[in-house]
Amino acid sequence: MDEEGYDKIISECTKEVDSEGRYMAEALLLRATFHLLTRNEVDAGVDLDRILNMQEANVKLRANALIKRGSLYNQTHERLLSRKHFNMAAEIDACNPDVYHHRGQREVRQAGDPHAIVGKALARPCPGFPPTPGDVHLNVLSGHRQEGLFCFSAAGRQRFHECPRQ
């Protein structure tokens, strides 16, 4: 990584994909991620769509692909498709904090106002769900210390002891 050998990672992933190996879905996701990092959105989209069409792919991988696809649509200003993909990710993996983090970023960008996310995009369906660092940043940015965002269960405080509290 320090040598920026991204092409090697992409080529190794391509070998796994071409051989339809055991880790094909993971290789597609990693390759898509590196395509995104190297500003190759077209190939990234193709790989993400392949994962989304793989019914046998792990739910976590499919949710991650939906999040990346939603973020890609957000970057290309296809807001409705972005929202659709984030919502699909939330449906299949409701306790995945990345869904809410990226959906919150989308809401902030769309509204142009950090206040837009408070109480909407950061709503958590799982009890004791800790905020992501991005949530904390957006909450501080908006000037809010929303009730519950910084509050954890005792187990959550123990596990995430470095997170801010009210």
KEVONU-244981 format. One record per residue: residue number from 1; x negated, y, z negated of N, C-alpha, C in turn; chain; residue in three letters. Coordinates in nm, 2 decimals. Last residue first. Layout:
! residues N
   num   n.east   n.north     n.up   ca.east   ca.north    ca.up   c.east   c.north     c.up   chaine   residu
   NUM        X         Y        Z         X          Y        Z        X         Y        Z        A      ALA
...
! end
This chain:
! residues 166
   num   n.east   n.north     n.up   ca.east   ca.north    ca.up   c.east   c.north     c.up   chaine   residu
   166     2.26      1.25    -2.71      2.32       1.38    -2.75     2.28      1.41    -2.89        A      GLN
   165     1.94      1.13    -2.59      2.07       1.11    -2.65     2.13      1.25    -2.69        A      ARG
   164     1.73      1.01    -2.32      1.78       1.12    -2.41     1.92      1.08    -2.47        A      PRO
   163     1.55      0.70    -2.34      1.64       0.79    -2.28     1.70      0.89    -2.37        A      CYS
   162     1.39      0.53    -2.48      1.32       0.65    -2.44     1.42      0.75    -2.37        A      GLU
   161     1.54      0.30    -2.54      1.51       0.40    -2.65     1.45      0.53    -2.60        A      HIS
   160     1.69      0.10    -2.42      1.66       0.22    -2.35     1.63      0.33    -2.44        A      PHE
   159     1.73     -0.10    -2.61      1.67      -0.14    -2.49     1.62     -0.01    -2.41        A      ARG
   158     1.85      0.04    -2.82      1.73      -0.03    -2.85     1.65     -0.06    -2.72        A      GLN
   157     2.07      0.15    -2.70      1.97       0.24    -2.75     1.84      0.17    -2.78        A      ARG
   156     2.21     -0.09    -2.64      2.16       0.00    -2.53     2.05      0.09    -2.58        A      GLY
   155     2.28     -0.18    -2.89      2.19      -0.26    -2.81     2.13     -0.18    -2.69        A      ALA
   154     2.45      0.03    -2.96      2.32       0.01    -3.04     2.23     -0.08    -2.96        A      ALA
   153     2.54      0.21    -2.66      2.57       0.12    -2.77     2.44      0.09    -2.85        A      SER
   152     2.48      0.56    -2.60      2.47       0.41    -2.58     2.52      0.33    -2.69        A      PHE
   151     2.53      0.87    -2.45      2.56       0.78    -2.56     2.55      0.63    -2.52        A      CYS
   150     2.51      1.03    -2.24      2.38       1.01    -2.32     2.41      0.92    -2.44        A      PHE
   149     2.77      1.02    -2.15      2.66       1.00    -2.06     2.53      0.97    -2.13        A      LEU
   148     2.94      1.09    -2.36      2.93       0.95    -2.32     2.81      0.92    -2.22        A      GLY
   147     3.01      1.41    -2.24      3.04       1.31    -2.35     3.02      1.17    -2.29        A      GLU
   146     2.76      1.57    -2.06      2.89       1.51    -2.06     2.90      1.40    -2.17        A      GLN
   145     2.62      1.82    -2.07      2.58       1.71    -2.15     2.71      1.63    -2.17        A      ARG
   144     2.53      2.02    -1.79      2.63       1.95    -1.87     2.56      1.85    -1.95        A      HIS
   143     2.38      2.14    -1.60      2.40       2.21    -1.72     2.50      2.15    -1.82        A      GLY
   142     2.31      2.02    -1.37      2.44       2.08    -1.37     2.47      2.16    -1.50        A      SER
   141     2.06      1.92    -1.45      2.07       2.02    -1.34     2.20      2.09    -1.34        A      LEU
   140     2.14      1.73    -1.63      2.07       1.84    -1.68     2.07      1.96    -1.57        A      VAL
   139     2.26      1.55    -1.44      2.34       1.61    -1.55     2.27      1.73    -1.61        A      ASN
   138     2.05      1.49    -1.27      2.16       1.56    -1.22     2.25      1.62    -1.33        A      LEU
   137     1.88      1.36    -1.47      1.84       1.47    -1.39     1.95      1.56    -1.34        A      HIS
   136     2.05      1.14    -1.54      2.01       1.24    -1.64     1.96      1.37    -1.57        A      VAL
   135     2.07      1.02    -1.29      2.19       1.07    -1.35     2.15      1.17    -1.46        A      ASP
   134     1.80      0.94    -1.25      1.86       1.04    -1.16     1.99      1.10    -1.22        A      GLY
   133     1.77      0.75    -1.45      1.69       0.87    -1.46     1.75      0.98    -1.37        A      PRO
   132     2.10      0.63    -1.52      1.97       0.62    -1.45     1.90      0.75    -1.47        A      THR
   131     2.26      0.55    -1.83      2.24       0.63    -1.71     2.11      0.61    -1.65        A      PRO
   130     2.39      0.22    -1.91      2.30       0.33    -1.93     2.29      0.42    -1.81        A      PRO
   129     2.69      0.10    -2.02      2.61       0.12    -1.90     2.52      0.23    -1.91        A      PHE
   128     2.87      0.03    -2.21      2.73       0.03    -2.25     2.64      0.05    -2.13        A      GLY
   127     3.10     -0.13    -1.98      3.07      -0.07    -2.11     2.92     -0.08    -2.14        A      PRO
   126     3.13     -0.04    -1.64      3.08      -0.14    -1.74     3.05     -0.07    -1.87        A      CYS
   125     3.19      0.16    -1.46      3.29       0.06    -1.49     3.25     -0.04    -1.60        A      PRO
   124     3.13      0.50    -1.49      3.07       0.37    -1.50     3.18      0.27    -1.54        A      ARG
   123     3.11      0.79    -1.29      3.19       0.70    -1.37     3.14      0.56    -1.37        A      ALA
   122     2.97      0.96    -1.14      2.89       0.89    -1.24     2.98      0.80    -1.32        A      LEU
   121     3.15      1.09    -0.97      3.06       0.99    -0.91     2.98      0.91    -1.01        A      ALA
   120     3.30      1.22    -1.20      3.35       1.15    -1.08     3.26      1.05    -1.03        A      LYS
   119     3.19      1.35    -1.41      3.31       1.28    -1.43     3.36      1.21    -1.31        A      GLY
   118     3.01      1.56    -1.21      3.04       1.53    -1.35     3.18      1.47    -1.35        A      VAL
   117     2.97      1.63    -0.95      2.95       1.49    -0.98     3.00      1.46    -1.12        A      ILE
   116     3.00      1.91    -0.92      3.09       1.82    -0.85     3.08      1.67    -0.90        A      ALA
   115     2.79      2.04    -1.03      2.90       2.02    -1.11     3.00      1.93    -1.05        A      HIS
   114     2.60      2.08    -0.82      2.58       1.96    -0.91     2.70      1.94    -1.00        A      PRO
   113     2.70      2.14    -0.50      2.72       2.19    -0.64     2.70      2.07    -0.73        A      ASP
   112     2.73      2.05    -0.25      2.63       2.16    -0.27     2.64      2.21    -0.41        A      GLY
   111     2.90      1.85    -0.18      2.96       1.96    -0.24     2.86      2.08    -0.25        A      ALA
   110     2.71      1.67    -0.07      2.82       1.71     0.01     2.88      1.84    -0.05        A      GLN
   109     2.52      1.64    -0.27      2.48       1.70    -0.14     2.60      1.75    -0.07        A      ARG
   108     2.68      1.53    -0.47      2.61       1.66    -0.50     2.57      1.72    -0.36        A      VAL
   107     2.76      1.29    -0.35      2.86       1.39    -0.39     2.79      1.53    -0.41        A      GLU
   106     2.51      1.17    -0.32      2.59       1.20    -0.20     2.69      1.31    -0.24        A      ARG
   105     2.44      1.12    -0.59      2.36       1.21    -0.50     2.43      1.26    -0.38        A      GLN
   104     2.64      0.94    -0.65      2.63       1.07    -0.72     2.55      1.17    -0.64        A      GLY
   103     2.56      0.73    -0.50      2.69       0.79    -0.47     2.70      0.93    -0.54        A      ARG
   102     2.32      0.67    -0.63      2.32       0.72    -0.49     2.45      0.78    -0.45        A      HIS
   101     2.42      0.60    -0.89      2.31       0.70    -0.87     2.32      0.75    -0.73        A      HIS
   100     2.59      0.39    -0.83      2.65       0.52    -0.89     2.55      0.63    -0.88        A      TYR
    99     2.42      0.20    -0.73      2.54       0.24    -0.65     2.59      0.38    -0.70        A      VAL
    98     2.24      0.15    -0.93      2.19       0.22    -0.80     2.31      0.27    -0.72        A      ASP
    97     2.36      0.00    -1.12      2.35       0.14    -1.14     2.30      0.22    -1.02        A      PRO
    96     2.60     -0.24    -1.08      2.47      -0.20    -1.02     2.45     -0.05    -1.04        A      ASN
    95     2.84     -0.35    -1.15      2.75      -0.31    -1.26     2.61     -0.27    -1.21        A      CYS
    94     2.98     -0.42    -0.91      3.03      -0.31    -0.99     2.93     -0.26    -1.10        A      ALA
    93     2.94     -0.53    -0.64      2.84      -0.53    -0.75     2.87     -0.41    -0.84        A      ASP
    92     3.15     -0.50    -0.46      3.09      -0.63    -0.47     2.99     -0.64    -0.59        A      ILE
    91     3.23     -0.23    -0.50      3.33      -0.34    -0.51     3.26     -0.47    -0.53        A      GLU
    90     3.00     -0.08    -0.46      3.06      -0.08    -0.59     3.16     -0.19    -0.61        A      ALA
    89     2.98     -0.13    -0.18      2.87      -0.17    -0.28     2.93     -0.18    -0.42        A      ALA
    88     3.20      0.01    -0.09      3.19      -0.14    -0.07     3.09     -0.20    -0.17        A      MET
    87     3.13      0.27    -0.16      3.24       0.21    -0.23     3.24      0.06    -0.21        A      ASN
    86     2.91      0.31     0.01      2.89       0.31    -0.13     3.01      0.25    -0.21        A      PHE
    85     3.05      0.28     0.26      2.95       0.19     0.22     2.92      0.19     0.07        A      HIS
    84     3.23      0.51     0.25      3.28       0.37     0.27     3.18      0.27     0.22        A      LYS
    83     3.05      0.72     0.23      3.14       0.70     0.12     3.19      0.55     0.13        A      ARG
    82     2.93      0.69     0.49      2.85       0.69     0.37     2.94      0.65     0.25        A      SER
    81     3.15      0.73     0.66      3.09       0.60     0.66     3.00      0.59     0.54        A      LEU
    80     3.20      1.00     0.59      3.30       0.90     0.57     3.24      0.76     0.56        A      LEU
    79     2.95      1.13     0.67      3.00       1.13     0.53     3.10      1.02     0.50        A      ARG
    78     2.71      1.14     0.84      2.83       1.06     0.87     2.89      1.03     0.73        A      GLU
    77     2.46      1.27     0.83      2.59       1.35     0.81     2.71      1.27     0.85        A      HIS
    76     2.25      1.11     0.81      2.29       1.15     0.95     2.42      1.22     0.95        A      THR
    75     2.23      1.07     0.54      2.13       1.15     0.60     2.16      1.19     0.74        A      GLN
    74     2.45      0.90     0.51      2.45       1.03     0.44     2.35      1.12     0.51        A      ASN
    73     2.36      0.67     0.64      2.48       0.75     0.69     2.48      0.89     0.63        A      TYR
    72     2.16      0.61     0.45      2.13       0.64     0.59     2.24      0.72     0.66        A      LEU
    71     2.32      0.55     0.23      2.22       0.66     0.22     2.18      0.70     0.36        A      SER
    70     2.46      0.33     0.33      2.53       0.45     0.29     2.44      0.57     0.28        A      GLY
    69     2.24      0.16     0.36      2.32       0.19     0.48     2.40      0.32     0.45        A      ARG
    68     2.16      0.13     0.10      2.07       0.18     0.19     2.14      0.23     0.32        A      LYS
    67     2.40      0.01    -0.01      2.35       0.14    -0.06     2.26      0.20     0.04        A      ILE
    66     2.41     -0.23     0.15      2.52      -0.13     0.16     2.47      0.01     0.10        A      LEU
    65     2.18     -0.35     0.05      2.19      -0.31     0.20     2.30     -0.21     0.22        A      ALA
    64     2.25     -0.39    -0.21      2.14      -0.30    -0.18     2.14     -0.26    -0.04        A      ASN
    63     2.46     -0.57    -0.17      2.49      -0.44    -0.23     2.37     -0.34    -0.20        A      ALA
    62     2.31     -0.78    -0.06      2.42      -0.72     0.02     2.45     -0.58    -0.04        A      ARG
    61     2.15     -0.85    -0.28      2.09      -0.80    -0.15     2.19     -0.73    -0.07        A      LEU
    60     2.35     -0.92    -0.47      2.26      -0.81    -0.50     2.19     -0.76    -0.37        A      LYS
    59     2.46     -1.15    -0.34      2.54      -1.03    -0.36     2.45     -0.91    -0.39        A      VAL
    58     2.27     -1.32    -0.09      2.29      -1.29    -0.23     2.37     -1.15    -0.24        A      ASN
    57     2.42     -1.43     0.21      2.32      -1.35     0.14     2.37     -1.32     0.00        A      ALA
    56     2.62     -1.56     0.35      2.54      -1.64     0.25     2.44     -1.56     0.18        A      GLU
    55     2.71     -1.37     0.53      2.79      -1.40     0.42     2.72     -1.48     0.31        A      GLN
    54     2.56     -1.14     0.69      2.52      -1.27     0.64     2.60     -1.30     0.52        A      MET
    53     2.61     -0.88     0.76      2.69      -0.98     0.84     2.65     -1.12     0.79        A      ASN
    52     2.43     -0.74     0.62      2.57      -0.72     0.58     2.66     -0.83     0.65        A      LEU
    51     2.20     -0.81     0.75      2.22      -0.85     0.61     2.37     -0.85     0.58        A      ILE
    50     2.24     -0.67     0.99      2.23      -0.81     0.99     2.25     -0.87     0.85        A      ARG
    49     2.24     -0.40     0.90      2.37      -0.46     0.96     2.36     -0.62     0.96        A      ASP
    48     1.97     -0.38     0.84      2.08      -0.37     0.73     2.21     -0.43     0.78        A      LEU
    47     1.86     -0.40     1.09      1.83      -0.50     0.99     1.93     -0.50     0.88        A      ASP
    46     1.97     -0.17     1.22      1.99      -0.31     1.27     1.96     -0.41     1.17        A      VAL
    45     1.87      0.03     1.06      2.01       0.01     1.07     2.04     -0.13     1.12        A      GLY
    44     1.59      0.01     1.11      1.64      -0.01     0.98     1.79     -0.04     0.98        A      ALA
    43     1.59      0.08     1.38      1.56      -0.05     1.34     1.60     -0.09     1.20        A      ASP
    42     1.67      0.36     1.34      1.74       0.27     1.43     1.72      0.12     1.39        A      VAL
    41     1.49      0.48     1.17      1.62       0.46     1.12     1.70      0.36     1.21        A      GLU
    40     1.20      0.51     1.09      1.25       0.43     1.20     1.39      0.39     1.17        A      ASN
    39     1.04      0.63     0.89      1.13       0.71     0.98     1.18      0.64     1.10        A      ARG
    38     0.91      0.47     0.72      0.83       0.51     0.84     0.92      0.59     0.94        A      THR
    37     1.11      0.40     0.54      1.00       0.48     0.49     0.91      0.54     0.61        A      LEU
    36     1.28      0.25     0.71      1.32       0.38     0.66     1.21      0.46     0.61        A      LEU
    35     1.11      0.03     0.74      1.15       0.11     0.86     1.20      0.24     0.82        A      HIS
    34     1.10     -0.06     0.48      0.98       0.00     0.54     1.01      0.07     0.67        A      PHE
    33     1.37     -0.15     0.46      1.32      -0.04     0.37     1.19      0.02     0.43        A      THR
    32     1.37     -0.35     0.65      1.46      -0.23     0.67     1.41     -0.11     0.58        A      ALA
    31     1.20     -0.53     0.53      1.16      -0.47     0.66     1.24     -0.34     0.68        A      ARG
    30     1.35     -0.59     0.30      1.22      -0.53     0.29     1.18     -0.46     0.42        A      LEU
    29     1.57     -0.71     0.43      1.59      -0.59     0.34     1.46     -0.52     0.33        A      LEU
    28     1.46     -0.92     0.57      1.53      -0.82     0.64     1.54     -0.69     0.56        A      LEU
    27     1.35     -1.07     0.36      1.26      -1.01     0.45     1.33     -0.90     0.54        A      ALA
    26     1.59     -1.15     0.23      1.50      -1.06     0.16     1.40     -0.99     0.26        A      GLU
    25     1.69     -1.31     0.44      1.77      -1.19     0.39     1.68     -1.09     0.32        A      ALA
    24     1.49     -1.51     0.46      1.52      -1.43     0.57     1.59     -1.30     0.53        A      MET
    23     1.37     -1.70     0.30      1.38      -1.57     0.25     1.41     -1.47     0.36        A      TYR
    22     1.36     -1.94     0.45      1.44      -1.94     0.33     1.47     -1.79     0.28        A      ARG
    21     1.36     -1.83     0.80      1.31      -1.90     0.68     1.40     -1.88     0.56        A      GLY
    20     1.37     -1.77     1.07      1.49      -1.80     1.00     1.46     -1.87     0.87        A      GLU
    19     1.15     -1.69     1.20      1.15      -1.83     1.17     1.28     -1.87     1.10        A      SER
    18     1.20     -1.42     1.21      1.20      -1.50     1.34     1.20     -1.65     1.31        A      ASP
    17     1.17     -1.35     0.94      1.30      -1.34     1.00     1.31     -1.42     1.13        A      VAL
    16     0.90     -1.40     0.90      1.00      -1.47     0.81     1.14     -1.47     0.88        A      GLU
    15     0.79     -1.22     1.08      0.76      -1.37     1.09     0.86     -1.45     1.02        A      LYS
    14     0.88     -0.98     0.98      0.93      -1.03     1.11     0.90     -1.17     1.13        A      THR
    13     0.73     -0.96     0.75      0.87      -0.98     0.73     0.93     -1.03     0.86        A      CYS
    12     0.48     -0.92     0.87      0.50      -1.04     0.79     0.65     -1.07     0.77        A      GLU
    11     0.53     -0.67     0.99      0.50      -0.79     1.08     0.52     -0.92     1.00        A      SER
    10     0.57     -0.51     0.77      0.68      -0.52     0.87     0.65     -0.65     0.95        A      ILE
     9     0.31     -0.53     0.66      0.43      -0.57     0.58     0.55     -0.60     0.68        A      ILE
     8     0.16     -0.41     0.87      0.14      -0.55     0.82     0.26     -0.61     0.75        A      LYS
     7     0.26     -0.15     0.87      0.28      -0.24     0.99     0.26     -0.39     0.95        A      ASP
     6     0.17     -0.04     0.64      0.31      -0.07     0.65     0.34     -0.17     0.77        A      TYR
     5    -0.08      0.02     0.50     -0.07      -0.09     0.59     0.08     -0.13     0.61        A      GLY
     4    -0.18      0.23     0.33     -0.07       0.25     0.42    -0.06      0.15     0.53        A      GLU
     3    -0.36      0.17     0.14     -0.42       0.18     0.27    -0.31      0.21     0.38        A      GLU
     2    -0.20      0.12    -0.08     -0.28       0.24    -0.08    -0.34      0.27     0.06        A      ASP
     1    -0.08     -0.12     0.00      0.00       0.00     0.00    -0.09      0.13     0.00        A      MET
! end
